[in-house]
Amino acid sequence: MVANQHFQRLKRIYTSGDAEPSGDRIAISYGRAELEGTIEGVQARAIVEEMPHHRLLSDTAALAAGSLEKEHYVTAEQFTIDIVESEYEGPVVASAEVVMAEPPRYVVRAVMVDDEGELVAEAQGVFRPGDNDLPPAPSTDDEEAASEASTPPPASFMPVHTTPYGVLCLN
């Protein structure tokens, strides 16, 4: 119940931001997020931040990392993208999954595929909690309305903690 409220809060924050959301459908679960969107005409001289590949992948990765952080917004320490099909235009699904959690850092892998499941782009990033607090959770009415939406299965990742004696894996 509490996790679902947090996922609904992330969806509300994402859709009510200053910029228009890059994805049409949003699905968030523990350590995982999916966005459906459309890649439209990419300018030949576009700056990376203006490319729809970048925005969809970075938004999806940030939502996946944010699903594990309940108090603060997450920020990217590092984010790399590999665009496989730079000329592709059409509908895509971007999905991201936390592959390793080493608090306070979260390593996220994101992929973007077309309608036929072919890889369009992929990315990997390292996220950590920022200084800004998240707004309060949505009301229970919002939660009930959103509980009908589909959510991806939770991610299976490796929580790792560094100790003076080595690395401890909690799986």
C-alpha positions as CSV (number, residue, x, y, z in Angstrom):
1,M,0.0,0.0,0.0
2,V,2.8,2.5,1.0
3,A,4.9,1.6,-2.1
4,N,1.9,2.1,-4.4
5,Q,1.4,5.6,-2.9
6,H,5.0,6.4,-3.6
7,F,4.7,5.2,-7.2
8,Q,1.5,7.3,-7.6
9,R,3.3,10.3,-6.2
10,L,6.1,9.9,-8.7
11,K,3.6,9.7,-11.6
12,R,1.9,12.9,-10.3
13,I,5.2,14.7,-10.0
14,Y,6.2,13.6,-13.5
15,T,3.0,14.6,-15.2
16,S,2.5,17.9,-13.4
17,G,6.0,19.2,-14.1
18,D,6.9,22.4,-15.9
19,A,7.9,20.5,-19.1
20,E,5.5,18.3,-21.0
21,P,6.0,14.6,-20.1
22,S,8.0,12.7,-22.7
23,G,6.0,9.6,-22.4
24,D,2.3,8.8,-23.0
25,R,1.8,5.9,-20.6
26,I,3.7,5.6,-17.3
27,A,4.2,2.5,-15.3
28,I,6.3,2.4,-12.1
29,S,7.1,-0.5,-9.7
30,Y,9.9,-1.2,-7.2
31,G,13.1,-0.5,-9.1
32,R,11.5,-0.4,-12.5
33,A,9.7,2.1,-14.8
34,E,8.3,2.1,-18.3
35,L,7.3,5.0,-20.6
36,E,5.6,4.7,-24.0
37,G,6.3,7.5,-26.4
38,T,6.9,8.5,-30.0
39,I,10.1,9.4,-31.7
40,E,9.4,12.1,-34.3
41,G,11.7,13.8,-36.8
42,V,15.1,14.2,-35.2
43,Q,17.0,17.3,-36.3
44,A,20.3,16.4,-37.9
45,R,22.1,19.0,-35.7
46,A,20.1,18.5,-32.6
47,I,21.8,18.9,-29.3
48,V,21.8,15.7,-27.3
49,E,19.4,17.1,-24.6
50,E,16.9,17.9,-27.3
51,M,16.8,14.5,-28.8
52,P,13.7,12.5,-27.8
53,H,15.8,9.4,-27.3
54,H,17.7,11.2,-24.5
55,R,14.6,12.5,-22.8
56,L,12.6,9.3,-22.8
57,L,15.6,7.2,-21.6
58,S,16.7,9.7,-18.9
59,D,13.1,10.2,-17.6
60,T,12.5,6.4,-17.4
61,A,15.8,5.8,-15.6
62,A,15.2,8.6,-13.1
63,L,11.7,7.2,-12.4
64,A,13.2,3.7,-11.8
65,A,15.8,5.1,-9.4
66,G,13.2,7.4,-7.8
67,S,11.0,4.4,-7.0
68,L,13.6,3.3,-4.4
69,E,14.1,6.8,-2.9
70,K,11.1,7.9,-0.9
71,E,12.2,11.2,0.5
72,H,14.3,13.1,-2.1
73,Y,14.4,13.7,-5.8
74,V,17.2,11.7,-7.5
75,T,19.8,13.3,-9.7
76,A,22.1,11.7,-12.3
77,E,25.8,11.5,-11.4
78,Q,26.6,9.8,-14.8
79,F,24.4,9.0,-17.8
80,T,25.5,7.5,-21.1
81,I,23.4,6.7,-24.1
82,D,24.0,4.5,-27.1
83,I,21.6,5.2,-30.0
84,V,21.5,2.2,-32.2
85,E,18.9,3.4,-34.7
86,S,19.4,7.1,-35.1
87,E,17.0,7.4,-38.0
88,Y,14.1,5.6,-36.4
89,E,10.7,7.4,-36.2
90,G,7.6,6.0,-34.6
91,P,6.2,4.5,-31.4
92,V,8.7,3.2,-28.8
93,V,8.7,1.8,-25.3
94,A,11.5,2.9,-22.9
95,S,12.0,0.7,-19.9
96,A,14.5,1.0,-17.1
97,E,15.6,-1.2,-14.2
98,V,17.8,-0.7,-11.2
99,V,20.5,-3.3,-11.7
100,M,22.5,-2.5,-8.5
101,A,21.8,-0.5,-5.4
102,E,24.8,0.6,-3.4
103,P,23.2,3.3,-1.1
104,P,23.2,6.1,-1.7
105,R,23.8,5.2,-5.4
106,Y,21.6,3.4,-7.8
107,V,22.8,2.0,-11.1
108,V,20.1,1.9,-13.7
109,R,20.0,0.3,-17.2
110,A,17.5,1.6,-19.7
111,V,16.5,0.3,-23.1
112,M,14.2,1.7,-25.8
113,V,12.6,-0.7,-28.3
114,D,10.2,-0.2,-31.3
115,D,6.9,-2.0,-31.9
116,E,8.7,-5.1,-33.1
117,G,10.9,-5.3,-30.0
118,E,14.0,-4.2,-31.9
119,L,16.5,-2.1,-29.9
120,V,16.5,1.6,-30.8
121,A,18.7,2.9,-28.0
122,E,20.1,1.9,-24.6
123,A,21.5,3.8,-21.7
124,Q,23.1,3.3,-18.3
125,G,23.2,5.8,-15.4
126,V,24.2,6.3,-11.8
127,F,21.7,8.2,-9.7
128,R,21.8,9.4,-6.1
129,P,19.3,11.3,-3.9
130,G,19.5,15.0,-4.3
131,D,18.9,17.8,-1.7
132,N,15.4,18.6,-2.7
133,D,12.5,16.8,-0.8
134,L,9.7,15.2,-2.7
135,P,6.2,16.7,-2.2
136,P,3.7,14.9,0.0
137,A,2.1,11.6,-1.1
138,P,-1.2,11.8,-3.0
139,S,-4.6,11.3,-1.3
140,T,-6.1,7.8,-1.1
141,D,-8.7,8.7,-3.7
142,D,-5.8,9.2,-6.3
143,E,-4.4,5.8,-5.2
144,E,-7.6,4.0,-5.7
145,A,-8.1,5.5,-9.2
146,A,-4.5,4.6,-10.2
147,S,-4.5,1.1,-8.8
148,E,-6.2,-0.1,-12.0
149,A,-3.2,1.0,-14.1
150,S,-0.8,-1.8,-15.1
151,T,2.6,-1.8,-13.5
152,P,5.7,-3.7,-14.5
153,P,7.0,-6.5,-12.2
154,P,9.4,-5.4,-9.5
155,A,13.1,-5.3,-10.5
156,S,15.5,-7.9,-9.1
157,F,18.7,-6.1,-8.3
158,M,21.6,-6.6,-6.0
159,P,21.6,-4.4,-2.9
160,V,25.3,-3.9,-2.0
161,H,26.8,-2.3,1.1
162,T,30.5,-1.5,1.4
163,T,32.0,-2.3,4.8
164,P,35.6,-1.8,6.2
165,Y,36.0,-5.6,5.5
166,G,34.7,-5.7,2.0
167,V,31.4,-5.7,0.1
168,L,28.3,-7.2,1.6
169,C,25.6,-8.4,-0.8
170,L,22.1,-8.7,0.9
171,N,20.6,-11.1,-1.7
